[in-house]
């Protein structure tokens, strides 16, 4: 598989745009994400179950949904959001990262890491002391990204039928 970074040695930094999850561009990106997951979901785990996010969970200060834009191409190529979960018994203010996805043509530019960092920054701005997320073990690049960004595996905090691995990161 060719390294897409070789094609984009000095990529333009992505632009983040806050938008409602019901926006047409957000809906289109989420549909593309869900379609890709449905095609690549491990057959032994059953069928992928997409769930479009609820608007009220991604509205400040309860959360936010971001579109990632490619200034060179003039369009949106990725998305991700955060939403507040119940605080932990120990008092941690917990936000969850959801639907972090980039169009395959833009992967390998560091934009997934940039989007993850921006979501963490926004969560911290809303008072989060911890961020959590779930993923599927078949998404090896995502798992590597989370581990390299300081996430630690934890016990399941939800019953997402698509997830096999759960992560947490403490925010300073």
N, C-alpha and C positions, 0 to 999 in steps of 0.2 A: 504494500500500500504506500503510495507516495506521501511524503511529508508536505502538508499544505503550507507549512511555514516557509518552505523553500520558494513557493509561489508568491508569498507575501512577506518579504524580508523586513519591511518597515511599514506594517499595517497602520492605518489610521485608527486612533483610539475609538472605541465604540461610544455612542451617545445613549444615555438612559432617559427614557420618557415615562413619567408616571401616568397611568391610564386606568380607567375602570376595567375590570375583567370582562365586562359585557361589551366593551368597545369592539368594533368589527375587526380591527387589526389584532387585538388580543385574542379574540375568538378564533381567528384564522391561524395564528401561531399555535394556540392550544390544540386545535384540531389537527394540525400537522404533527405536533408532538405525540398526541394520542394515536394517530395513524401509524407513526413510526414504531411506537412501543407495541402496538397490536401486531405488527409484522414481525418484530424481533423478540417478542415475549417467549420465554422458554416453554415449549409444549408440555413438558412434565409438570409445570406449575398451573396448568389449566389455561383459562382464557383471561386476557387482559381486561380489566374493568375500569374504563375511564370515568372520571367524575369532573365535570366542569365546576370551577370554583364558584362559591357564593359571593355575590357582590359585597355584601356587608362585612365579610371577613377580611377584605382587602382594601378597606377605606381607612385612612389615618384617623385616629391613632391606633386603631385595631390592627392595621396592616397596610400594605401597599403592594401594587402590582406594577412591574416595570417592563417596558419593551426595550430591547437592545437594538439600536440602529447602527447601520453601516453607512457612515458618511460618504464613503467612496461610491457605494451603490445606490444611495439615496432611499433606502427602505429598511424595514424592520426585519431582523434575522434571528431574534431570540427573545426569550421572556423568562420571567421568574417573579415570585412574590414571597411575601412574609405575612404571617397572620399570628395574632396573639393566641396562645393556648392558656389554659388555667395555670396559675402559678403553682410551683412545686410545694409540697408540704414544708420544705426547708425555707420557703420564701423567695426562691429564685423567680424572676420575671422571665417567662419562657415564651419565645416566639418560634414558629416553625417555618422553615424554608420549603416552598412548594413550587413545582412545575418549572424548575430550572432547565431550560432547553435552548439549544442553538441549532440552527439549520446546519445540516452536515457540511455544506460548502464553506462554512465559516469556522469550523472546528480546527484546533491546532494553532490559533492565533493568540491564545491567552485570554480570550474574551469570556470564557466560562469562569475562569478565576476572577476576572474583573467584575463580572456580574455577581458572583458569590460574595466578594468583598463589599460590593455596594449594598447588597441585601443585608449583610451583617452590620454595615455602617448605619443603615436606616433602622434596623431593629434596635441597635444601641441607642439611637436618637429617640426612640419611643420608650426607652427605659429598660430594654432587655438586658438581663445579666447572663442569659443562656439562650443559645439557638440550637434547635434540633432539626433533624430531617430523616426521612426514610428513603431507601432506594432498593434496587434489586441487584443481587450479586452478579447478574448477567451484564450489568452496566459497569464493566471493569474500569473504564476511563473515569467515570464519575466517582467510583470508590477511591481510585488513586488520587483524584483531585481533592476529595474531602479529607483523606488521610494526610495529604501533604499540606493542607490548609489548617491543620491542627485539630481536626475532628477525631473523637474517640468513639469506638463502637460501644453501644449501650444496649440494655434490654429493651424490647419493644415498648413503646409508649402509646401505640395505637393499634388498631386491628386492620390496617390497610392490606387488602388481599393481594396487592401487587408487590408488596415489600417483602424482602428477606433480610435486610440489614438496616439497623437504626444507628444514628450518630448524634453526638452532642458536642458542643463547644462552648466553653465559658467565655464571656466577653468581659473585657477589662473596663 
